[in-house]
């Protein structure tokens, strides 16, 4: 990217970090606008306690935190550090929490961090303030610590100023000029600033800026309690701001940090205290900074204060000096909001970011803007991940509040959200409810996980079913396994409405557009289906998509979700006559899968579905009874399969017709969990689950979807470079030696005693009668090893490489 006029709104730690890294990458025409004073702006940065707990079950958030720590360590200000590496302790009061900390210690290995599970006595050795009597143990992360963001900001701003960046404090943004869907300028109380790119780093004020350009920024500001104790006798001789480790007591929803001779104490025990952006004062309108609301003692004095004293007895004599209710942002899924809005070109967002991830976000934002893609996969943080349903305040406010209330819970990957449900339902919903569907949510859709109506199948397959225990048995039912086994033997009817985005790309030039967008030849015959990849500019895999050619200049495209669909739209030139229509909300999908699938279709309409008239990878637009359907015949999860797409108004009738036709061939309705298990069992890999945009096709083993003879496609030159350098990681399949053992995902894998990678997907193969996992491993381990060890809740289980396995893509 050449030199661009860039305006950053917000001079907190995120805005200054982004400016800093843009300057380091050679960008020079940068302006930073801040409504408050420079640099204690009055936003969340100004009051944040600065605790940096890097480790989490999210790989991307852990990586961003790692990068933030690395940056802050290099940014001392006037001889004072911007980061104190004092370590952290997460303590457990319950066995469930202690088990979770063991799981977390394993994930630390997966993400390349050090973490140690300690006994109560060992916790006291790390921090003598703790009472060991009411804890069962803890997790120690030596690289965690306290960030001093204002010191880091001063250093970042000095560097940026030396590169020509201009900072304007006490300058309010009054409007944003947008012309034909492209930002042009920022209007402020100090005048007009022209811009090719605007980066909104306004924190909880971000939604106000979003409104100026017609972009929803779905975050909810919430006030959170933080108190300062008086001096503790145990810290009376301390002269440094912080030498003791951070402490997190998640069973009691509290955290602690040393502040010279006293402690700072944060509590999530109180009810959520949402704040409307319109109610937040401007700088100078109140005694406190805008990000601080009056302390509400009724939410602290009681159980939170008692819990704090139980863990740290020295607080009983110290008491509380003062407290605040500090405002910060929560989102519907707990992830940041990053990237360029697909709705308005040049409008970039970096919102809902804690100090923990701040500099890492700034670094990745700069790479994304300058290079066209970040080096860290940010799909889960992309501002475009929310469809229109999730941009409603009725949705994102409730879900964000729920995330606040559950922030310190033990989170299971299959735990369903409680609020903002029934936002989207397929036309099959009433039939699924009648069959006793257990629902979870996917992309806003209510998605059946399994059906209680199939409970009678459990007895039929009881001898084969692997019964899960402990963590793996939560949010699980043996019906899932029965549905998997029944589909393998007979057939299953699956609702696939929520599994993919459905786009129609049409018009003159549609073929050429798709050829440039994808890695393989899209010039296929009408009525054929092909799988292909989309790469970003650095040759990482953006998505694997399926393309169905329905006419000479008309294509039906199935992609993973909203992020990928919006990325496709972003590649379309402004002046193009090509039309990209998102059909997802108005269409629905069903799949019939299993050995009896062809018999069922023959019973339905022997003339239309005569096997000799169909070949693998073929599609036709037909009528099933009086329902117009796009039908795809393709091998699916290793067995025969038919997919059907129709409009929402015809979906219920399609379900009934297929279900009735399948009765004589033992067709059952089956849930999404069985479908996922079938995918894993058939060795089919999945975009966003087994690989993501940090990987290239050679690392994943799907380079058969790449045609290097094509003159050009996005990412081709970078892919050639990556191919020449060789893989930095490889996707591999392993089977567990213990036939009774299953794992869940993200567990570390060891080779010769060293961490070689981690699990991506995990399931059970009923053909092999063993657990099967996909894993991202180092090339050295893959090429030299056959025997591995998987760490699960602190225990090690042997596994071996699965050989002679073909990669199946879908």
Buried (B, 14 or more C-beta within 10 A) or exposed (E): EEEBBBBBBBBBBBBBBBBBBBBBBEBEBBBBBBBBBBBBBBBBBBBBBBBBBBBBBBBBBBBBBBBBBBBBBEBBBEEEBBBBBBBBBBBBBEEEBBBBBBBBBBBBBBBEBEBEBBEBEBBBEBBEBBBBEBBBBBBBBBBBBBBBBBBBBBBBBEBBBEBEBEBBBBBBBEEBBBEEBEBBBBBBEBEEBEBBBBBBBBBBBBBBBBEBBEBBBBBBBBBBBBBBBBBBEBBEEBEEBBEBBBBBBBBBBBBBBBBEBBBBBBBBBBEBBBBEBEEBBEBEEBEBBBBBBEBBEEBBEEEBBEBBBBBBBBBEEBEBEEBBBBBBBBBBBBBBBBBBBBBBBBBBBBBBBBBBBBBBBBBBBBBBBBBBBBBBBBBBBBBBBBBEBBBBEEBBBBBBBBBBBBBBBBEBEEEBBEBBBEBBBBBBBEBBBEBBBBBBBBBBBBBBBBBEBBBEBBEBBEEEBBEBEEBBEBBBBBBBBBBBBBBBBBBBBBBBBBBBBBBBBBEEBBBEBBBBBBBBEBEBEEBBBBBBBBBBBBBBBBBBBBBBBBEEBBBBBBBBBBBBBBBBBEBBEEEBEBEBEBBBEEBBBBBBBBBBBBBBBBBBBEEBBEEEEBEEBBBBEBEBEEBEBBBBBBBBBBBBBBBBBBBBEBBBBBBBBBBEBBEEBBBBBBBBBBBBBBBBBBBBBBBBBBBBBBBBBBBBBBBEBBBEEBEEBBBBEBBEEBBEEEBEBBBBBBBBBEEEBBBBBBBBBBBEEEBBBBBBBBBBBBEEEBBBBBBBBBBEBBEEBEEBBBBBBEEEBEBBBBEEEEBBBB
